[in-house]
Amino acid sequence: MSVLTAVFIYFLIWWVMLFTVLPLGVTRNQEDGKGFDAGAPAKADLKKKLILNTVISAAILGVIQLLVVTGVLNWHELFEEAWK
């Protein structure tokens, strides 16, 4: 797998995993009154979630890279019909 292909796959994995990681550990805001949304998180903790997302995405890309290097996953066979 080329570096450019790995970067594109990593970006796709990262973006999809972001929506999986964002709701983790969310507690609703209990404050009432004007300017407070009941569905808003009390503490978003975005920095921690972005770091977790980056690590998980890198691990998934590592598994995909391992499968490509060992020959278990072959991009050309998977998309052979698309190239014709």
Phi and psi restraints in degrees (range 20) as a CNS / XPLOR table:
assign (resid 1 and name C) (resid 2 and name N)
       (resid 2 and name CA) (resid 2 and name C) 1.0 -75.0 20.0 2
assign (resid 2 and name N) (resid 2 and name CA)
       (resid 2 and name C) (resid 3 and name N) 1.0 164.3 20.0 2
assign (resid 2 and name C) (resid 3 and name N)
       (resid 3 and name CA) (resid 3 and name C) 1.0 -63.4 20.0 2
assign (resid 3 and name N) (resid 3 and name CA)
       (resid 3 and name C) (resid 4 and name N) 1.0 -42.2 20.0 2
assign (resid 3 and name C) (resid 4 and name N)
       (resid 4 and name CA) (resid 4 and name C) 1.0 -63.1 20.0 2
assign (resid 4 and name N) (resid 4 and name CA)
       (resid 4 and name C) (resid 5 and name N) 1.0 -41.9 20.0 2
assign (resid 4 and name C) (resid 5 and name N)
       (resid 5 and name CA) (resid 5 and name C) 1.0 -62.9 20.0 2
assign (resid 5 and name N) (resid 5 and name CA)
       (resid 5 and name C) (resid 6 and name N) 1.0 -42.2 20.0 2
assign (resid 5 and name C) (resid 6 and name N)
       (resid 6 and name CA) (resid 6 and name C) 1.0 -63.1 20.0 2
assign (resid 6 and name N) (resid 6 and name CA)
       (resid 6 and name C) (resid 7 and name N) 1.0 -39.0 20.0 2
assign (resid 6 and name C) (resid 7 and name N)
       (resid 7 and name CA) (resid 7 and name C) 1.0 -64.3 20.0 2
assign (resid 7 and name N) (resid 7 and name CA)
       (resid 7 and name C) (resid 8 and name N) 1.0 -44.5 20.0 2
assign (resid 7 and name C) (resid 8 and name N)
       (resid 8 and name CA) (resid 8 and name C) 1.0 -64.6 20.0 2
assign (resid 8 and name N) (resid 8 and name CA)
       (resid 8 and name C) (resid 9 and name N) 1.0 -43.1 20.0 2
assign (resid 8 and name C) (resid 9 and name N)
       (resid 9 and name CA) (resid 9 and name C) 1.0 -65.2 20.0 2
assign (resid 9 and name N) (resid 9 and name CA)
       (resid 9 and name C) (resid 10 and name N) 1.0 -40.4 20.0 2
assign (resid 9 and name C) (resid 10 and name N)
       (resid 10 and name CA) (resid 10 and name C) 1.0 -61.5 20.0 2
assign (resid 10 and name N) (resid 10 and name CA)
       (resid 10 and name C) (resid 11 and name N) 1.0 -44.0 20.0 2
assign (resid 10 and name C) (resid 11 and name N)
       (resid 11 and name CA) (resid 11 and name C) 1.0 -60.4 20.0 2
assign (resid 11 and name N) (resid 11 and name CA)
       (resid 11 and name C) (resid 12 and name N) 1.0 -43.2 20.0 2
assign (resid 11 and name C) (resid 12 and name N)
       (resid 12 and name CA) (resid 12 and name C) 1.0 -65.1 20.0 2
assign (resid 12 and name N) (resid 12 and name CA)
       (resid 12 and name C) (resid 13 and name N) 1.0 -44.0 20.0 2
assign (resid 12 and name C) (resid 13 and name N)
       (resid 13 and name CA) (resid 13 and name C) 1.0 -62.4 20.0 2
assign (resid 13 and name N) (resid 13 and name CA)
       (resid 13 and name C) (resid 14 and name N) 1.0 -44.9 20.0 2
assign (resid 13 and name C) (resid 14 and name N)
       (resid 14 and name CA) (resid 14 and name C) 1.0 -60.1 20.0 2
assign (resid 14 and name N) (resid 14 and name CA)
       (resid 14 and name C) (resid 15 and name N) 1.0 -44.2 20.0 2
assign (resid 14 and name C) (resid 15 and name N)
       (resid 15 and name CA) (resid 15 and name C) 1.0 -67.4 20.0 2
assign (resid 15 and name N) (resid 15 and name CA)
       (resid 15 and name C) (resid 16 and name N) 1.0 -41.9 20.0 2
assign (resid 15 and name C) (resid 16 and name N)
       (resid 16 and name CA) (resid 16 and name C) 1.0 -68.5 20.0 2
assign (resid 16 and name N) (resid 16 and name CA)
       (resid 16 and name C) (resid 17 and name N) 1.0 -42.5 20.0 2
assign (resid 16 and name C) (resid 17 and name N)
       (resid 17 and name CA) (resid 17 and name C) 1.0 -67.1 20.0 2
assign (resid 17 and name N) (resid 17 and name CA)
       (resid 17 and name C) (resid 18 and name N) 1.0 -26.8 20.0 2
assign (resid 17 and name C) (resid 18 and name N)
       (resid 18 and name CA) (resid 18 and name C) 1.0 -57.0 20.0 2
assign (resid 18 and name N) (resid 18 and name CA)
       (resid 18 and name C) (resid 19 and name N) 1.0 -41.9 20.0 2
assign (resid 18 and name C) (resid 19 and name N)
       (resid 19 and name CA) (resid 19 and name C) 1.0 -73.8 20.0 2
assign (resid 19 and name N) (resid 19 and name CA)
       (resid 19 and name C) (resid 20 and name N) 1.0 -15.9 20.0 2
assign (resid 19 and name C) (resid 20 and name N)
       (resid 20 and name CA) (resid 20 and name C) 1.0 -84.2 20.0 2
assign (resid 20 and name N) (resid 20 and name CA)
       (resid 20 and name C) (resid 21 and name N) 1.0 -35.7 20.0 2
assign (resid 20 and name C) (resid 21 and name N)
       (resid 21 and name CA) (resid 21 and name C) 1.0 -83.2 20.0 2
assign (resid 21 and name N) (resid 21 and name CA)
       (resid 21 and name C) (resid 22 and name N) 1.0 -32.5 20.0 2
assign (resid 21 and name C) (resid 22 and name N)
       (resid 22 and name CA) (resid 22 and name C) 1.0 -54.9 20.0 2
assign (resid 22 and name N) (resid 22 and name CA)
       (resid 22 and name C) (resid 23 and name N) 1.0 -42.2 20.0 2
assign (resid 22 and name C) (resid 23 and name N)
       (resid 23 and name CA) (resid 23 and name C) 1.0 -78.1 20.0 2
assign (resid 23 and name N) (resid 23 and name CA)
       (resid 23 and name C) (resid 24 and name N) 1.0 -3.6 20.0 2
assign (resid 23 and name C) (resid 24 and name N)
       (resid 24 and name CA) (resid 24 and name C) 1.0 -65.6 20.0 2
assign (resid 24 and name N) (resid 24 and name CA)
       (resid 24 and name C) (resid 25 and name N) 1.0 130.1 20.0 2
assign (resid 24 and name C) (resid 25 and name N)
       (resid 25 and name CA) (resid 25 and name C) 1.0 69.3 20.0 2
assign (resid 25 and name N) (resid 25 and name CA)
       (resid 25 and name C) (resid 26 and name N) 1.0 20.8 20.0 2
assign (resid 25 and name C) (resid 26 and name N)
       (resid 26 and name CA) (resid 26 and name C) 1.0 -83.1 20.0 2
assign (resid 26 and name N) (resid 26 and name CA)
       (resid 26 and name C) (resid 27 and name N) 1.0 127.8 20.0 2
assign (resid 26 and name C) (resid 27 and name N)
       (resid 27 and name CA) (resid 27 and name C) 1.0 -116.5 20.0 2
assign (resid 27 and name N) (resid 27 and name CA)
       (resid 27 and name C) (resid 28 and name N) 1.0 138.9 20.0 2
assign (resid 27 and name C) (resid 28 and name N)
       (resid 28 and name CA) (resid 28 and name C) 1.0 -71.8 20.0 2
assign (resid 28 and name N) (resid 28 and name CA)
       (resid 28 and name C) (resid 29 and name N) 1.0 151.2 20.0 2
assign (resid 28 and name C) (resid 29 and name N)
       (resid 29 and name CA) (resid 29 and name C) 1.0 -73.8 20.0 2
assign (resid 29 and name N) (resid 29 and name CA)
       (resid 29 and name C) (resid 30 and name N) 1.0 124.9 20.0 2
assign (resid 29 and name C) (resid 30 and name N)
       (resid 30 and name CA) (resid 30 and name C) 1.0 -93.6 20.0 2
assign (resid 30 and name N) (resid 30 and name CA)
       (resid 30 and name C) (resid 31 and name N) 1.0 -3.6 20.0 2
assign (resid 30 and name C) (resid 31 and name N)
       (resid 31 and name CA) (resid 31 and name C) 1.0 -74.5 20.0 2
assign (resid 31 and name N) (resid 31 and name CA)
       (resid 31 and name C) (resid 32 and name N) 1.0 140.3 20.0 2
assign (resid 31 and name C) (resid 32 and name N)
       (resid 32 and name CA) (resid 32 and name C) 1.0 -107.8 20.0 2
assign (resid 32 and name N) (resid 32 and name CA)
       (resid 32 and name C) (resid 33 and name N) 1.0 160.0 20.0 2
assign (resid 32 and name C) (resid 33 and name N)
       (resid 33 and name CA) (resid 33 and name C) 1.0 125.7 20.0 2
assign (resid 33 and name N) (resid 33 and name CA)
       (resid 33 and name C) (resid 34 and name N) 1.0 177.4 20.0 2
assign (resid 33 and name C) (resid 34 and name N)
       (resid 34 and name CA) (resid 34 and name C) 1.0 -69.9 20.0 2
assign (resid 34 and name N) (resid 34 and name CA)
       (resid 34 and name C) (resid 35 and name N) 1.0 132.0 20.0 2
assign (resid 34 and name C) (resid 35 and name N)
       (resid 35 and name CA) (resid 35 and name C) 1.0 92.6 20.0 2
assign (resid 35 and name N) (resid 35 and name CA)
       (resid 35 and name C) (resid 36 and name N) 1.0 1.3 20.0 2
assign (resid 35 and name C) (resid 36 and name N)
       (resid 36 and name CA) (resid 36 and name C) 1.0 -116.3 20.0 2
assign (resid 36 and name N) (resid 36 and name CA)
       (resid 36 and name C) (resid 37 and name N) 1.0 121.2 20.0 2
assign (resid 36 and name C) (resid 37 and name N)
       (resid 37 and name CA) (resid 37 and name C) 1.0 -91.0 20.0 2
assign (resid 37 and name N) (resid 37 and name CA)
       (resid 37 and name C) (resid 38 and name N) 1.0 131.8 20.0 2
assign (resid 37 and name C) (resid 38 and name N)
       (resid 38 and name CA) (resid 38 and name C) 1.0 -65.0 20.0 2
assign (resid 38 and name N) (resid 38 and name CA)
       (resid 38 and name C) (resid 39 and name N) 1.0 -24.8 20.0 2
assign (resid 38 and name C) (resid 39 and name N)
       (resid 39 and name CA) (resid 39 and name C) 1.0 -92.2 20.0 2
assign (resid 39 and name N) (resid 39 and name CA)
       (resid 39 and name C) (resid 40 and name N) 1.0 -2.8 20.0 2
assign (resid 39 and name C) (resid 40 and name N)
       (resid 40 and name CA) (resid 40 and name C) 1.0 -74.2 20.0 2
assign (resid 40 and name N) (resid 40 and name CA)
       (resid 40 and name C) (resid 41 and name N) 1.0 143.6 20.0 2
assign (resid 40 and name C) (resid 41 and name N)
       (resid 41 and name CA) (resid 41 and name C) 1.0 -71.3 20.0 2
assign (resid 41 and name N) (resid 41 and name CA)
       (resid 41 and name C) (resid 42 and name N) 1.0 146.2 20.0 2
assign (resid 41 and name C) (resid 42 and name N)
       (resid 42 and name CA) (resid 42 and name C) 1.0 -68.1 20.0 2
assign (resid 42 and name N) (resid 42 and name CA)
       (resid 42 and name C) (resid 43 and name N) 1.0 -40.8 20.0 2
assign (resid 42 and name C) (resid 43 and name N)
       (resid 43 and name CA) (resid 43 and name C) 1.0 -141.1 20.0 2
assign (resid 43 and name N) (resid 43 and name CA)
       (resid 43 and name C) (resid 44 and name N) 1.0 113.2 20.0 2
assign (resid 43 and name C) (resid 44 and name N)
       (resid 44 and name CA) (resid 44 and name C) 1.0 -71.2 20.0 2
assign (resid 44 and name N) (resid 44 and name CA)
       (resid 44 and name C) (resid 45 and name N) 1.0 -38.9 20.0 2
assign (resid 44 and name C) (resid 45 and name N)
       (resid 45 and name CA) (resid 45 and name C) 1.0 54.1 20.0 2
assign (resid 45 and name N) (resid 45 and name CA)
       (resid 45 and name C) (resid 46 and name N) 1.0 48.2 20.0 2
assign (resid 45 and name C) (resid 46 and name N)
       (resid 46 and name CA) (resid 46 and name C) 1.0 -65.6 20.0 2
assign (resid 46 and name N) (resid 46 and name CA)
       (resid 46 and name C) (resid 47 and name N) 1.0 -37.6 20.0 2
assign (resid 46 and name C) (resid 47 and name N)
       (resid 47 and name CA) (resid 47 and name C) 1.0 -59.9 20.0 2
assign (resid 47 and name N) (resid 47 and name CA)
       (resid 47 and name C) (resid 48 and name N) 1.0 -45.1 20.0 2
assign (resid 47 and name C) (resid 48 and name N)
       (resid 48 and name CA) (resid 48 and name C) 1.0 -63.4 20.0 2
assign (resid 48 and name N) (resid 48 and name CA)
       (resid 48 and name C) (resid 49 and name N) 1.0 -40.8 20.0 2
assign (resid 48 and name C) (resid 49 and name N)
       (resid 49 and name CA) (resid 49 and name C) 1.0 -69.8 20.0 2
assign (resid 49 and name N) (resid 49 and name CA)
       (resid 49 and name C) (resid 50 and name N) 1.0 -36.6 20.0 2
assign (resid 49 and name C) (resid 50 and name N)
       (resid 50 and name CA) (resid 50 and name C) 1.0 -68.0 20.0 2
assign (resid 50 and name N) (resid 50 and name CA)
       (resid 50 and name C) (resid 51 and name N) 1.0 -38.5 20.0 2
assign (resid 50 and name C) (resid 51 and name N)
       (resid 51 and name CA) (resid 51 and name C) 1.0 -66.6 20.0 2
assign (resid 51 and name N) (resid 51 and name CA)
       (resid 51 and name C) (resid 52 and name N) 1.0 -44.8 20.0 2
assign (resid 51 and name C) (resid 52 and name N)
       (resid 52 and name CA) (resid 52 and name C) 1.0 -60.4 20.0 2
assign (resid 52 and name N) (resid 52 and name CA)
       (resid 52 and name C) (resid 53 and name N) 1.0 -43.3 20.0 2
assign (resid 52 and name C) (resid 53 and name N)
       (resid 53 and name CA) (resid 53 and name C) 1.0 -61.9 20.0 2
assign (resid 53 and name N) (resid 53 and name CA)
       (resid 53 and name C) (resid 54 and name N) 1.0 -41.4 20.0 2
assign (resid 53 and name C) (resid 54 and name N)
       (resid 54 and name CA) (resid 54 and name C) 1.0 -64.4 20.0 2
assign (resid 54 and name N) (resid 54 and name CA)
       (resid 54 and name C) (resid 55 and name N) 1.0 -42.3 20.0 2
assign (resid 54 and name C) (resid 55 and name N)
       (resid 55 and name CA) (resid 55 and name C) 1.0 -66.9 20.0 2
assign (resid 55 and name N) (resid 55 and name CA)
       (resid 55 and name C) (resid 56 and name N) 1.0 -45.6 20.0 2
assign (resid 55 and name C) (resid 56 and name N)
       (resid 56 and name CA) (resid 56 and name C) 1.0 -62.4 20.0 2
assign (resid 56 and name N) (resid 56 and name CA)
       (resid 56 and name C) (resid 57 and name N) 1.0 -43.2 20.0 2
assign (resid 56 and name C) (resid 57 and name N)
       (resid 57 and name CA) (resid 57 and name C) 1.0 -64.3 20.0 2
assign (resid 57 and name N) (resid 57 and name CA)
       (resid 57 and name C) (resid 58 and name N) 1.0 -39.3 20.0 2
assign (resid 57 and name C) (resid 58 and name N)
       (resid 58 and name CA) (resid 58 and name C) 1.0 -64.8 20.0 2
assign (resid 58 and name N) (resid 58 and name CA)
       (resid 58 and name C) (resid 59 and name N) 1.0 -38.7 20.0 2
assign (resid 58 and name C) (resid 59 and name N)
       (resid 59 and name CA) (resid 59 and name C) 1.0 -65.5 20.0 2
assign (resid 59 and name N) (resid 59 and name CA)
       (resid 59 and name C) (resid 60 and name N) 1.0 -41.9 20.0 2
assign (resid 59 and name C) (resid 60 and name N)
       (resid 60 and name CA) (resid 60 and name C) 1.0 -64.8 20.0 2
assign (resid 60 and name N) (resid 60 and name CA)
       (resid 60 and name C) (resid 61 and name N) 1.0 -42.4 20.0 2
assign (resid 60 and name C) (resid 61 and name N)
       (resid 61 and name CA) (resid 61 and name C) 1.0 -63.4 20.0 2
assign (resid 61 and name N) (resid 61 and name CA)
       (resid 61 and name C) (resid 62 and name N) 1.0 -37.4 20.0 2
assign (resid 61 and name C) (resid 62 and name N)
       (resid 62 and name CA) (resid 62 and name C) 1.0 -61.4 20.0 2
assign (resid 62 and name N) (resid 62 and name CA)
       (resid 62 and name C) (resid 63 and name N) 1.0 -40.8 20.0 2
assign (resid 62 and name C) (resid 63 and name N)
       (resid 63 and name CA) (resid 63 and name C) 1.0 -65.1 20.0 2
assign (resid 63 and name N) (resid 63 and name CA)
       (resid 63 and name C) (resid 64 and name N) 1.0 -43.3 20.0 2
assign (resid 63 and name C) (resid 64 and name N)
       (resid 64 and name CA) (resid 64 and name C) 1.0 -62.5 20.0 2
assign (resid 64 and name N) (resid 64 and name CA)
       (resid 64 and name C) (resid 65 and name N) 1.0 -43.0 20.0 2
assign (resid 64 and name C) (resid 65 and name N)
       (resid 65 and name CA) (resid 65 and name C) 1.0 -61.6 20.0 2
assign (resid 65 and name N) (resid 65 and name CA)
       (resid 65 and name C) (resid 66 and name N) 1.0 -41.8 20.0 2
assign (resid 65 and name C) (resid 66 and name N)
       (resid 66 and name CA) (resid 66 and name C) 1.0 -61.4 20.0 2
assign (resid 66 and name N) (resid 66 and name CA)
       (resid 66 and name C) (resid 67 and name N) 1.0 -42.2 20.0 2
assign (resid 66 and name C) (resid 67 and name N)
       (resid 67 and name CA) (resid 67 and name C) 1.0 -65.8 20.0 2
assign (resid 67 and name N) (resid 67 and name CA)
       (resid 67 and name C) (resid 68 and name N) 1.0 -35.6 20.0 2
assign (resid 67 and name C) (resid 68 and name N)
       (resid 68 and name CA) (resid 68 and name C) 1.0 -70.9 20.0 2
assign (resid 68 and name N) (resid 68 and name CA)
       (resid 68 and name C) (resid 69 and name N) 1.0 -44.6 20.0 2
assign (resid 68 and name C) (resid 69 and name N)
       (resid 69 and name CA) (resid 69 and name C) 1.0 -64.9 20.0 2
assign (resid 69 and name N) (resid 69 and name CA)
       (resid 69 and name C) (resid 70 and name N) 1.0 -39.3 20.0 2
assign (resid 69 and name C) (resid 70 and name N)
       (resid 70 and name CA) (resid 70 and name C) 1.0 -77.8 20.0 2
assign (resid 70 and name N) (resid 70 and name CA)
       (resid 70 and name C) (resid 71 and name N) 1.0 -10.5 20.0 2
assign (resid 70 and name C) (resid 71 and name N)
       (resid 71 and name CA) (resid 71 and name C) 1.0 89.4 20.0 2
assign (resid 71 and name N) (resid 71 and name CA)
       (resid 71 and name C) (resid 72 and name N) 1.0 2.7 20.0 2
assign (resid 71 and name C) (resid 72 and name N)
       (resid 72 and name CA) (resid 72 and name C) 1.0 -68.1 20.0 2
assign (resid 72 and name N) (resid 72 and name CA)
       (resid 72 and name C) (resid 73 and name N) 1.0 -35.8 20.0 2
assign (resid 72 and name C) (resid 73 and name N)
       (resid 73 and name CA) (resid 73 and name C) 1.0 -115.5 20.0 2
assign (resid 73 and name N) (resid 73 and name CA)
       (resid 73 and name C) (resid 74 and name N) 1.0 120.9 20.0 2
assign (resid 73 and name C) (resid 74 and name N)
       (resid 74 and name CA) (resid 74 and name C) 1.0 -121.9 20.0 2
assign (resid 74 and name N) (resid 74 and name CA)
       (resid 74 and name C) (resid 75 and name N) 1.0 112.5 20.0 2
assign (resid 74 and name C) (resid 75 and name N)
       (resid 75 and name CA) (resid 75 and name C) 1.0 -61.1 20.0 2
assign (resid 75 and name N) (resid 75 and name CA)
       (resid 75 and name C) (resid 76 and name N) 1.0 -39.9 20.0 2
assign (resid 75 and name C) (resid 76 and name N)
       (resid 76 and name CA) (resid 76 and name C) 1.0 -67.3 20.0 2
assign (resid 76 and name N) (resid 76 and name CA)
       (resid 76 and name C) (resid 77 and name N) 1.0 -36.7 20.0 2
assign (resid 76 and name C) (resid 77 and name N)
       (resid 77 and name CA) (resid 77 and name C) 1.0 -70.0 20.0 2
assign (resid 77 and name N) (resid 77 and name CA)
       (resid 77 and name C) (resid 78 and name N) 1.0 -37.2 20.0 2
assign (resid 77 and name C) (resid 78 and name N)
       (resid 78 and name CA) (resid 78 and name C) 1.0 -65.9 20.0 2
assign (resid 78 and name N) (resid 78 and name CA)
       (resid 78 and name C) (resid 79 and name N) 1.0 -38.2 20.0 2
assign (resid 78 and name C) (resid 79 and name N)
       (resid 79 and name CA) (resid 79 and name C) 1.0 -112.2 20.0 2
assign (resid 79 and name N) (resid 79 and name CA)
       (resid 79 and name C) (resid 80 and name N) 1.0 26.3 20.0 2
assign (resid 79 and name C) (resid 80 and name N)
       (resid 80 and name CA) (resid 80 and name C) 1.0 -59.1 20.0 2
assign (resid 80 and name N) (resid 80 and name CA)
       (resid 80 and name C) (resid 81 and name N) 1.0 -41.4 20.0 2
assign (resid 80 and name C) (resid 81 and name N)
       (resid 81 and name CA) (resid 81 and name C) 1.0 -66.6 20.0 2
assign (resid 81 and name N) (resid 81 and name CA)
       (resid 81 and name C) (resid 82 and name N) 1.0 -31.9 20.0 2
assign (resid 81 and name C) (resid 82 and name N)
       (resid 82 and name CA) (resid 82 and name C) 1.0 -71.0 20.0 2
assign (resid 82 and name N) (resid 82 and name CA)
       (resid 82 and name C) (resid 83 and name N) 1.0 -26.6 20.0 2
assign (resid 82 and name C) (resid 83 and name N)
       (resid 83 and name CA) (resid 83 and name C) 1.0 -79.7 20.0 2
assign (resid 83 and name N) (resid 83 and name CA)
       (resid 83 and name C) (resid 84 and name N) 1.0 -16.4 20.0 2
